């Protein structure tokens, strides 16, 4: 698991991996994003990275394995995570725009409070995932296994979850508009909807 080493500037954020400063106090956040991406790019199995508050554009993370990493409040634009294996990672309050997670294998990943716009999770195993409080717009989960995941207090707009396993998936206080669940096993999910 990533180490919570306090930022040397004295704030409440953790220092980035390989640095004594957090992203807010480093001298060049763009350069720090490049440095962290280079660390990730050089490894097939990525472990214990702290990349909170960084921004990644057009980055290819596909086919990587991530474990115990922290990407809290990071920004991902036009990035590919296709075919990734993820275990116990934290993306809380991150922003994803035009990102591809298709054919991924994720367990115990937290996307709490995240924003997803035009993203693709099709044909993925998304087991025990937290999407609580997330804002998910124009995103596809079709043909995925969402077993025991949570969408509590999330906003789902123009979302496709057709032909998905939603057994033990919780949609408590979820706001929805134009959510497609055709051919999914909805009788085994828990729904308490709010209408947008």
Buried (B, 14 or more C-beta within 10 A) or exposed (E): EBEEBEBEEEEEBBBBBEBEBBBEBBEEBEEBBBBBBEBBEEEEEBEEBBBBBBBBEEBBBBBBBBBBBBBBBBBBBBBBBBBBBBBBBBBBBBBBBBBBBBBBBBBEBBBBBBBBBBBBBBBBBBBBBBBBBBBBBBBBBBBBBBBBBBBBBBBBBBBBBBBBBBBBBBBBBBBBEEBBBEEBEBEEBEBEEEEE
